[in-house]
Amino acid sequence: MPDLIPLAQAHCLPLKGSEHKLTVGGLTPGGGVRYVRLAGSNEAYAVPGDALRGLLQPDTRLLETNLHQFDIADVRRVKVTYGDKSRELVRIEGKPNAWASTDKPQEQDETAVNWMSKVDRLRVSEYLAEQPPSLGPGALAVKIEYFDNKRSLGFTELFKVLADPGAEGKDKFIVRTETTRWYGEVLSSRAEQIVNDVGSVVSGAK
């Protein structure tokens, strides 16, 4: 059995009631295969390198980009908060992508529909190593809370971080949800539309 210089270790999902730990070593002489050993075993295996790239480069290849784990189709109501104002929207029965005011649950609000479709397309592009020092309460641009018929499903907090005065950099947009639990950067062009249009969505409340 070849000696393994550990390059990475992974805890696999439980299999038959027990957890399995793998030690990944270097490349074989041919360069396309890596040695892998199961902890507690004297057996080593040659595994195609492509199958292990996600394990060895988790920051880029195993990045969780989705903001939520719940099925968006299960959402029946959302609460949108912008500054000191908020508005609730309900999903129109039989129209998965249609939203309406709570006082007119069968009357589609086109502004809200377009805005919610932009929110649904938000994805994390990169997670932050640490919380930005300027990410205080005043930086929270939009908060969206999601509910089904009985309970809260989760939330989206979208922050706007202003570029330093005189700097060439642009404003950044940071997101945090019940799934990410930490701060991730999102595409500025997409997030900026959401922040610019949220006032119109919230002001639609009577």
Contacts in CASP RR format, 6 or more apart in sequence:
PFRMAT RR
TARGET T0000
AUTHOR 0000-0000-0000
METHOD contacts of the structure
MODEL  1
MPDLIPLAQAHCLPLKGSEHKLTVGGLTPGGGVRYVRLAGSNEAYAVPGD
ALRGLLQPDTRLLETNLHQFDIADVRRVKVTYGDKSRELVRIEGKPNAWA
STDKPQEQDETAVNWMSKVDRLRVSEYLAEQPPSLGPGALAVKIEYFDNK
RSLGFTELFKVLADPGAEGKDKFIVRTETTRWYGEVLSSRAEQIVNDVGS
VVSGAK
1 37 0 8 1.000
1 42 0 8 1.000
1 43 0 8 1.000
1 44 0 8 1.000
2 35 0 8 1.000
2 44 0 8 1.000
4 23 0 8 1.000
4 24 0 8 1.000
4 25 0 8 1.000
4 26 0 8 1.000
4 35 0 8 1.000
4 37 0 8 1.000
4 44 0 8 1.000
5 25 0 8 1.000
5 26 0 8 1.000
6 23 0 8 1.000
6 24 0 8 1.000
6 25 0 8 1.000
7 24 0 8 1.000
7 25 0 8 1.000
7 26 0 8 1.000
7 34 0 8 1.000
7 56 0 8 1.000
8 24 0 8 1.000
8 25 0 8 1.000
8 52 0 8 1.000
8 55 0 8 1.000
8 56 0 8 1.000
9 21 0 8 1.000
9 22 0 8 1.000
9 23 0 8 1.000
9 24 0 8 1.000
10 21 0 8 1.000
10 22 0 8 1.000
10 24 0 8 1.000
10 55 0 8 1.000
11 19 0 8 1.000
11 20 0 8 1.000
11 21 0 8 1.000
12 19 0 8 1.000
12 20 0 8 1.000
12 21 0 8 1.000
12 22 0 8 1.000
20 38 0 8 1.000
20 39 0 8 1.000
21 38 0 8 1.000
21 39 0 8 1.000
22 36 0 8 1.000
22 37 0 8 1.000
22 38 0 8 1.000
22 39 0 8 1.000
23 36 0 8 1.000
23 37 0 8 1.000
23 38 0 8 1.000
23 39 0 8 1.000
24 34 0 8 1.000
24 35 0 8 1.000
24 36 0 8 1.000
24 52 0 8 1.000
24 55 0 8 1.000
24 56 0 8 1.000
25 34 0 8 1.000
25 35 0 8 1.000
25 36 0 8 1.000
25 37 0 8 1.000
26 34 0 8 1.000
26 35 0 8 1.000
27 33 0 8 1.000
27 34 0 8 1.000
27 49 0 8 1.000
28 34 0 8 1.000
28 35 0 8 1.000
28 46 0 8 1.000
32 48 0 8 1.000
32 49 0 8 1.000
33 46 0 8 1.000
33 47 0 8 1.000
33 48 0 8 1.000
33 49 0 8 1.000
34 46 0 8 1.000
34 47 0 8 1.000
34 49 0 8 1.000
34 52 0 8 1.000
35 44 0 8 1.000
35 45 0 8 1.000
35 46 0 8 1.000
35 47 0 8 1.000
36 44 0 8 1.000
36 45 0 8 1.000
36 46 0 8 1.000
36 47 0 8 1.000
36 52 0 8 1.000
37 43 0 8 1.000
37 44 0 8 1.000
37 45 0 8 1.000
53 61 0 8 1.000
54 61 0 8 1.000
54 62 0 8 1.000
55 62 0 8 1.000
63 124 0 8 1.000
63 126 0 8 1.000
63 127 0 8 1.000
64 124 0 8 1.000
64 179 0 8 1.000
64 180 0 8 1.000
65 123 0 8 1.000
65 124 0 8 1.000
65 125 0 8 1.000
66 123 0 8 1.000
66 124 0 8 1.000
66 179 0 8 1.000
67 122 0 8 1.000
67 123 0 8 1.000
67 124 0 8 1.000
67 156 0 8 1.000
67 175 0 8 1.000
67 177 0 8 1.000
67 179 0 8 1.000
67 180 0 8 1.000
68 146 0 8 1.000
68 153 0 8 1.000
68 154 0 8 1.000
68 156 0 8 1.000
68 177 0 8 1.000
68 178 0 8 1.000
68 179 0 8 1.000
69 179 0 8 1.000
70 146 0 8 1.000
70 153 0 8 1.000
70 154 0 8 1.000
72 120 0 8 1.000
73 96 0 8 1.000
74 148 0 8 1.000
74 153 0 8 1.000
75 91 0 8 1.000
75 146 0 8 1.000
75 147 0 8 1.000
75 148 0 8 1.000
75 153 0 8 1.000
76 90 0 8 1.000
76 91 0 8 1.000
76 147 0 8 1.000
76 148 0 8 1.000
76 149 0 8 1.000
77 88 0 8 1.000
77 89 0 8 1.000
77 90 0 8 1.000
77 91 0 8 1.000
77 102 0 8 1.000
77 146 0 8 1.000
77 147 0 8 1.000
77 148 0 8 1.000
78 88 0 8 1.000
78 89 0 8 1.000
78 99 0 8 1.000
78 116 0 8 1.000
78 144 0 8 1.000
78 145 0 8 1.000
78 146 0 8 1.000
78 147 0 8 1.000
79 86 0 8 1.000
79 87 0 8 1.000
79 88 0 8 1.000
79 144 0 8 1.000
79 145 0 8 1.000
79 147 0 8 1.000
80 86 0 8 1.000
80 87 0 8 1.000
80 88 0 8 1.000
80 89 0 8 1.000
80 142 0 8 1.000
80 143 0 8 1.000
80 144 0 8 1.000
80 198 0 8 1.000
80 201 0 8 1.000
80 202 0 8 1.000
81 142 0 8 1.000
81 143 0 8 1.000
81 144 0 8 1.000
81 145 0 8 1.000
81 202 0 8 1.000
82 141 0 8 1.000
82 142 0 8 1.000
82 198 0 8 1.000
82 199 0 8 1.000
82 201 0 8 1.000
82 202 0 8 1.000
83 140 0 8 1.000
85 199 0 8 1.000
85 202 0 8 1.000
85 203 0 8 1.000
85 205 0 8 1.000
86 202 0 8 1.000
87 101 0 8 1.000
87 201 0 8 1.000
87 202 0 8 1.000
87 204 0 8 1.000
87 205 0 8 1.000
88 101 0 8 1.000
88 102 0 8 1.000
88 205 0 8 1.000
89 99 0 8 1.000
89 100 0 8 1.000
89 101 0 8 1.000
89 102 0 8 1.000
89 109 0 8 1.000
89 112 0 8 1.000
89 116 0 8 1.000
90 99 0 8 1.000
90 100 0 8 1.000
90 101 0 8 1.000
90 102 0 8 1.000
90 105 0 8 1.000
91 98 0 8 1.000
91 99 0 8 1.000
91 100 0 8 1.000
92 98 0 8 1.000
92 99 0 8 1.000
92 100 0 8 1.000
92 105 0 8 1.000
92 106 0 8 1.000
92 108 0 8 1.000
95 108 0 8 1.000
97 113 0 8 1.000
97 116 0 8 1.000
97 117 0 8 1.000
98 108 0 8 1.000
98 113 0 8 1.000
99 108 0 8 1.000
99 109 0 8 1.000
99 112 0 8 1.000
99 113 0 8 1.000
99 116 0 8 1.000
100 106 0 8 1.000
100 107 0 8 1.000
100 108 0 8 1.000
100 109 0 8 1.000
100 112 0 8 1.000
101 107 0 8 1.000
101 109 0 8 1.000
101 112 0 8 1.000
101 204 0 8 1.000
101 205 0 8 1.000
101 206 0 8 1.000
103 206 0 8 1.000
109 204 0 8 1.000
111 197 0 8 1.000
111 200 0 8 1.000
111 201 0 8 1.000
111 204 0 8 1.000
112 201 0 8 1.000
114 197 0 8 1.000
115 194 0 8 1.000
115 197 0 8 1.000
115 198 0 8 1.000
115 200 0 8 1.000
115 201 0 8 1.000
118 190 0 8 1.000
118 193 0 8 1.000
118 194 0 8 1.000
118 197 0 8 1.000
119 144 0 8 1.000
119 156 0 8 1.000
119 194 0 8 1.000
121 190 0 8 1.000
122 156 0 8 1.000
122 158 0 8 1.000
122 175 0 8 1.000
122 186 0 8 1.000
122 187 0 8 1.000
122 190 0 8 1.000
122 191 0 8 1.000
122 194 0 8 1.000
123 186 0 8 1.000
123 187 0 8 1.000
124 175 0 8 1.000
124 180 0 8 1.000
124 184 0 8 1.000
124 185 0 8 1.000
124 186 0 8 1.000
125 184 0 8 1.000
125 185 0 8 1.000
125 186 0 8 1.000
125 187 0 8 1.000
126 184 0 8 1.000
126 185 0 8 1.000
127 180 0 8 1.000
127 182 0 8 1.000
127 183 0 8 1.000
127 184 0 8 1.000
127 185 0 8 1.000
128 174 0 8 1.000
128 182 0 8 1.000
128 183 0 8 1.000
128 184 0 8 1.000
128 185 0 8 1.000
131 183 0 8 1.000
132 161 0 8 1.000
132 174 0 8 1.000
132 183 0 8 1.000
134 161 0 8 1.000
134 162 0 8 1.000
135 159 0 8 1.000
135 161 0 8 1.000
135 174 0 8 1.000
135 183 0 8 1.000
136 159 0 8 1.000
139 159 0 8 1.000
139 160 0 8 1.000
139 161 0 8 1.000
139 174 0 8 1.000
140 157 0 8 1.000
140 158 0 8 1.000
140 159 0 8 1.000
141 158 0 8 1.000
141 159 0 8 1.000
141 160 0 8 1.000
141 173 0 8 1.000
141 195 0 8 1.000
141 198 0 8 1.000
142 156 0 8 1.000
142 157 0 8 1.000
142 158 0 8 1.000
142 194 0 8 1.000
142 195 0 8 1.000
142 198 0 8 1.000
143 155 0 8 1.000
143 156 0 8 1.000
143 157 0 8 1.000
143 158 0 8 1.000
144 155 0 8 1.000
144 156 0 8 1.000
144 158 0 8 1.000
145 152 0 8 1.000
145 154 0 8 1.000
145 155 0 8 1.000
146 152 0 8 1.000
146 153 0 8 1.000
146 154 0 8 1.000
146 155 0 8 1.000
146 156 0 8 1.000
147 153 0 8 1.000
153 178 0 8 1.000
154 177 0 8 1.000
154 178 0 8 1.000
155 177 0 8 1.000
155 178 0 8 1.000
156 175 0 8 1.000
156 176 0 8 1.000
156 177 0 8 1.000
157 175 0 8 1.000
157 176 0 8 1.000
157 177 0 8 1.000
158 173 0 8 1.000
158 174 0 8 1.000
158 175 0 8 1.000
158 186 0 8 1.000
158 191 0 8 1.000
158 194 0 8 1.000
158 195 0 8 1.000
159 173 0 8 1.000
159 174 0 8 1.000
159 175 0 8 1.000
159 176 0 8 1.000
159 183 0 8 1.000
160 171 0 8 1.000
160 172 0 8 1.000
160 173 0 8 1.000
160 174 0 8 1.000
160 191 0 8 1.000
160 195 0 8 1.000
161 171 0 8 1.000
161 172 0 8 1.000
161 173 0 8 1.000
161 174 0 8 1.000
162 171 0 8 1.000
163 169 0 8 1.000
163 170 0 8 1.000
163 171 0 8 1.000
163 172 0 8 1.000
170 188 0 8 1.000
171 188 0 8 1.000
171 192 0 8 1.000
172 185 0 8 1.000
172 188 0 8 1.000
173 185 0 8 1.000
173 186 0 8 1.000
173 187 0 8 1.000
173 188 0 8 1.000
173 191 0 8 1.000
173 192 0 8 1.000
173 195 0 8 1.000
174 183 0 8 1.000
174 184 0 8 1.000
174 185 0 8 1.000
174 186 0 8 1.000
175 183 0 8 1.000
175 184 0 8 1.000
175 185 0 8 1.000
175 186 0 8 1.000
175 191 0 8 1.000
176 182 0 8 1.000
176 183 0 8 1.000
176 184 0 8 1.000
END
